[in-house]
């Protein structure tokens, strides 16, 4: 038995069609579960205004945060290959094609150059976790090397944004070679006196941490990012002991002297401009 029944026939709503909320209009924070407009979330650099949770974002979002729409992508014609004809659960060549179709990128690294302020250019090499977990393969190393050369030749500061699960096992030694290759190129950049800032985001692990991510003139990180070489589970099983609270977080790494400071993504551009102005003054005075 229903509680209510229509007394008069023909009564309708003011609109003939039910209105629905468009998809993507609202964003729900994955930590505090608060809901707010997607546009507001984007304007706040994809950081929750309620709990300051930093959503994981890709290279395009970082370019927009730093440059707006005024940037030029470099070296986007470098494509990955499968020199070892590697196969695990599937062929590496097929995995590459699937990742390219899904992510819309050629590999896990993109490089762009643009103006971070009216009088300062910046080269940004940004890793993207959406492509095979941001793993470091030969293309990642080559793009970093070319970004360093571009920065050195044009006397422009360099920012590398790391977000990676480590070396790409499907390329074996070809991947590990990128650690030495990028470190050698950064040494040349340092000799030329061009500033290099390394930004570590969640997660930065494995061979990336063991090479270019920790070689900045200044190493900075986003809040609560996972930063380390081996994962906590591997370390715990190896040493047979429980790990300290907050182990391998940005805050823990800062406390133990491995990074210089932590920067909220909403303040990233402002802090970088201030930092690079100081660093470039020192370069010009030498």
QUIQUI-V566579 format. One record per pair of residues at least 24 apart in sequence whose C-alpha atoms are under 10 Angstrom apart, sorted by the first residue. I is the first residue (numbers start at 0). J is the second residue. D is the distance in whole Angstrom. If there is no record, write none. Layout:
i = [I;I]
j = [J;J]
d = [D;D]
This chain:
i = [28;28;28;29;29;30;42;43;43;43;44;44;44;44;44;45;45;46;46;46;51;51;51;51;52;52;52;53;53;53;53;53;53;53;53;53;54;54;55;55;55;55;55;55;55;56;56;56;56;56;56;57;57;57;57;57;57;57;57;57;57;57;57;58;58;58;58;58;58;58;58;58;58;58;58;58;58;58;59;59;59;59;61;61;61;61;61;61;61;62;62;62;62;62;62;62;62;62;64;64;64;64;64;64;65;65;65;65;65;65;65;65;65;65;65;66;66;66;66;66;66;66;66;66;66;67;67;67;68;69;69;69;69;69;70;70;70;70;70;70;70;70;70;70;71;71;71;71;71;71;72;72;72;72;72;72;72;72;73;73;73;73;73;73;73;73;73;73;73;74;74;74;74;74;74;74;74;74;75;75;75;75;75;75;75;75;76;77;77;77;77;77;77;78;78;78;78;78;79;79;79;79;79;79;79;80;80;80;80;81;81;82;82;82;83;83;83;83;83;84;84;85;85;85;85;86;87;90;91;91;92;94;95;95;97;97;98;98;98;99;99;99;101;101;102;102;102;102;102;103;103;104;104;105;105;106;106;106;106;106;106;106;106;106;106;107;107;107;107;107;107;107;107;107;107;107;108;108;108;108;108;108;108;108;108;108;108;108;108;108;109;109;109;109;109;110;110;110;110;110;110;110;111;112;112;112;112;112;115;115;115;115;116;116;116;116;118;119;119;119;119;119;119;120;120;120;120;120;120;120;121;121;121;121;121;121;121;121;121;122;122;122;122;122;122;122;122;122;122;122;123;123;123;123;123;123;123;123;123;124;124;124;124;124;124;125;125;125;125;125;125;126;126;126;126;126;126;127;127;127;127;128;128;128;128;128;128;128;129;129;130;131;131;131;132;132;132;132;132;132;132;133;133;133;133;133;133;133;133;133;133;134;134;134;134;134;134;134;134;134;134;134;134;134;135;135;135;135;135;135;135;135;135;135;135;135;135;135;135;135;136;136;136;136;136;136;136;136;136;136;136;136;136;136;137;137;137;137;137;137;137;137;137;137;138;138;138;139;139;139;139;139;140;140;140;140;140;140;140;140;140;140;140;141;141;141;142;143;143;143;143;143;143;144;144;144;144;144;144;144;145;145;146;147;147;147;147;147;147;147;147;148;148;148;148;150;150;150;150;151;151;151;151;151;151;151;151;151;151;152;152;152;153;154;154;154;154;154;154;154;155;155;155;155;156;156;156;156;156;156;156;156;156;157;157;157;157;157;157;157;157;157;158;158;158;158;158;158;158;158;159;159;159;159;159;159;159;159;159;160;160;160;160;160;160;160;160;160;161;161;161;161;161;161;161;161;161;161;161;161;161;161;162;162;162;162;162;162;162;162;162;162;162;162;162;163;163;163;163;163;163;163;163;163;163;163;164;164;164;164;164;164;164;164;164;164;164;164;165;165;165;165;165;165;165;165;165;165;165;166;166;166;166;166;167;167;174;175;175;175;177;177;177;177;178;178;178;178;178;178;179;179;179;180;180;181;181;181;181;181;182;182;182;182;182;182;183;184;185;185;185;185;186;189;189;191;192;192;192;192;192;192;193;193;193;194;194;194;194;194;194;195;195;196;196;196;197;198;198;198;198;199;199;199;199;199;199;200;200;200;200;200;201;201;201;201;202;202;202;202;203;203;203;204;204;204;204;205;205;213;213;215;215;216;216;217;217;217;217;217;218;218;218;218;218;218;219;219;219;219;219;219;219;219;219;220;220;220;220;220;220;220;220;220;220;220;220;220;221;221;221;221;221;221;221;221;221;222;222;222;222;222;222;222;222;223;223;223;223;223;223;224;224;224;224;224;224;225;225;225;225;226;226;226;226;227]
j = [52;53;54;53;54;54;265;264;265;266;263;264;265;266;267;264;265;263;264;265;222;263;264;265;222;223;263;200;201;221;222;223;224;263;264;265;201;264;127;128;129;162;200;201;202;127;128;129;162;200;201;102;107;108;109;125;126;127;128;129;130;133;162;104;107;108;109;110;111;123;124;125;126;127;128;129;160;162;109;111;125;127;123;125;126;160;264;267;268;109;110;111;112;113;115;123;124;125;115;264;265;266;267;268;113;114;115;116;121;123;267;268;269;271;272;111;112;113;114;115;116;120;121;123;268;113;114;115;113;111;112;113;114;115;110;111;112;113;114;115;120;121;122;123;110;111;112;113;114;122;109;110;111;112;113;122;123;124;109;110;111;112;122;123;124;142;145;146;149;108;109;110;111;141;142;143;145;146;104;105;106;108;109;110;111;142;105;105;106;138;139;141;142;104;105;106;137;138;105;106;107;136;137;138;139;136;137;138;170;169;170;169;170;173;169;170;171;172;173;169;170;168;169;170;171;169;169;169;169;170;169;131;130;131;130;131;129;130;131;129;130;131;129;130;127;128;129;130;131;129;130;129;130;130;138;130;131;133;134;135;136;137;138;139;142;131;132;133;134;135;136;138;139;142;162;163;133;134;135;136;138;139;140;141;142;143;159;160;161;162;138;139;142;143;146;139;142;143;145;146;158;159;146;146;149;150;155;157;268;269;271;272;268;269;271;272;276;155;156;272;275;276;279;150;153;154;155;156;157;272;150;154;155;156;157;158;271;272;275;146;147;149;150;153;155;156;157;158;159;195;147;150;156;157;158;159;160;196;197;157;158;159;160;161;197;158;159;160;161;162;198;159;160;161;162;163;200;160;161;162;163;161;162;163;164;201;202;203;162;163;163;163;164;167;162;163;164;165;166;167;202;161;162;163;164;165;166;167;202;203;207;162;163;164;165;166;167;168;169;174;204;205;206;207;162;163;164;165;166;167;168;170;173;174;175;177;178;205;206;207;165;166;167;168;169;170;171;172;173;174;175;176;177;178;166;167;170;171;172;173;174;175;176;177;173;174;177;166;167;174;177;181;173;174;175;176;177;178;179;180;181;182;211;177;180;181;181;177;180;181;184;185;211;177;180;181;182;183;184;185;181;184;184;181;184;185;186;187;188;193;195;184;185;187;188;188;193;194;195;184;185;187;188;189;190;191;192;193;194;188;191;193;193;188;191;192;193;194;279;282;193;194;195;279;188;192;193;194;195;196;275;278;279;185;188;193;194;195;196;197;215;275;194;195;196;197;198;215;217;271;195;196;197;198;199;211;212;215;218;196;197;198;199;200;203;212;219;220;197;198;199;200;201;202;203;204;207;208;211;212;213;220;198;199;200;201;202;203;204;207;208;212;224;225;226;199;200;201;202;203;204;205;206;207;208;226;201;202;203;204;205;206;207;208;227;228;229;230;202;203;204;205;206;207;208;209;227;228;229;204;205;206;207;208;205;206;206;206;207;210;206;207;210;211;206;207;208;209;210;211;209;210;211;210;211;207;210;211;212;214;209;210;211;212;213;214;211;211;211;214;215;216;214;215;216;282;278;279;281;282;283;285;278;279;282;274;275;278;279;281;282;275;278;271;274;275;258;258;261;262;267;224;225;226;249;258;261;224;225;226;249;264;225;226;248;249;226;227;247;248;227;228;247;228;229;230;247;229;230;257;258;258;259;259;278;258;259;260;274;278;253;257;258;259;260;261;249;253;257;258;259;260;261;262;267;248;249;250;252;253;258;259;260;261;262;263;264;267;248;249;250;260;261;262;263;264;267;248;249;250;260;261;262;263;264;247;248;249;250;251;261;248;249;250;251;252;261;249;250;251;252;250;251;252;257;252]
d = [8;9;8;10;8;10;9;9;6;10;9;6;6;9;9;8;8;9;7;7;9;8;10;10;8;9;10;10;9;8;8;8;9;8;8;10;9;10;10;9;10;9;9;7;9;8;8;9;10;10;10;10;10;10;10;8;8;5;7;7;10;10;9;10;9;8;7;9;10;10;9;5;6;6;9;9;9;10;8;10;9;9;9;8;10;9;9;10;10;10;9;7;9;9;10;8;10;8;10;9;9;10;8;7;9;8;6;9;9;9;8;6;9;9;10;9;9;6;6;6;8;10;9;10;9;9;9;9;9;10;9;6;7;9;10;6;6;4;7;9;10;10;10;10;9;5;5;6;10;10;7;6;4;7;9;10;9;10;8;5;5;7;9;10;9;9;9;8;9;10;8;7;9;9;7;10;8;8;9;8;9;9;7;8;9;9;8;8;9;7;9;8;8;10;6;7;10;7;7;7;10;8;7;6;9;10;9;9;9;8;7;10;8;9;8;7;8;10;9;9;9;9;6;8;9;8;8;9;7;9;10;8;9;8;10;10;8;6;7;10;7;10;9;8;9;10;6;6;10;10;9;9;8;9;9;6;8;8;9;9;9;10;7;7;10;7;8;5;7;7;8;8;6;10;9;9;8;9;9;9;8;5;9;10;7;8;10;9;9;10;10;8;8;9;10;10;7;8;9;7;10;9;9;9;10;9;9;9;7;9;9;7;9;9;10;7;10;8;9;8;9;8;10;10;10;9;6;7;9;10;8;10;6;5;6;7;10;10;9;7;8;8;6;10;7;6;5;6;8;10;10;10;9;6;5;6;7;10;10;8;6;5;6;9;10;8;6;5;6;8;9;8;6;5;6;7;10;9;8;6;8;9;6;6;8;9;9;10;10;10;10;9;9;8;8;6;6;8;10;9;10;9;6;4;6;7;9;9;9;9;10;9;5;6;5;5;5;8;10;9;10;9;9;9;10;7;8;6;5;5;9;9;10;6;8;8;9;9;8;7;9;6;5;8;8;6;9;10;7;5;8;9;7;10;10;9;8;10;10;6;6;9;8;6;10;9;9;10;10;9;8;10;10;8;10;8;5;8;9;7;6;10;10;8;8;8;10;9;9;7;9;9;9;9;7;6;9;9;6;8;10;9;10;9;7;7;10;9;7;9;9;8;9;9;8;8;8;9;9;10;10;8;6;9;10;7;9;7;10;9;9;10;10;9;9;9;6;9;10;10;7;8;9;9;10;9;6;5;6;8;8;9;8;10;9;8;6;5;6;8;9;10;9;6;5;6;7;9;10;9;8;7;5;6;8;8;7;9;10;9;6;5;6;7;9;8;10;9;8;6;5;6;8;8;6;9;7;8;9;6;10;9;9;7;5;6;5;5;8;9;10;9;10;10;10;9;9;8;6;5;6;8;9;7;9;10;10;7;6;5;6;8;8;10;10;9;10;10;9;8;5;4;5;5;8;9;10;8;9;9;6;5;7;10;10;9;9;7;10;10;9;9;9;9;7;7;10;8;5;7;10;7;9;9;10;10;7;6;10;10;10;6;6;10;10;8;10;10;8;8;9;10;9;9;8;9;10;9;9;6;9;9;9;8;7;10;7;7;7;10;8;9;9;9;9;9;9;10;9;9;10;7;9;7;9;9;9;5;7;8;9;10;5;7;9;9;6;8;10;9;7;8;10;5;7;8;10;6;8;8;8;9;10;10;9;8;6;9;9;10;10;8;5;6;7;9;9;9;9;6;6;5;6;7;10;10;6;9;9;9;7;8;7;5;6;8;9;10;10;7;9;9;6;5;6;7;9;8;6;7;10;6;7;6;8;9;5;5;7;9;9;5;5;8;10;10;10;6;10;10;9;10;9;7;10;9]
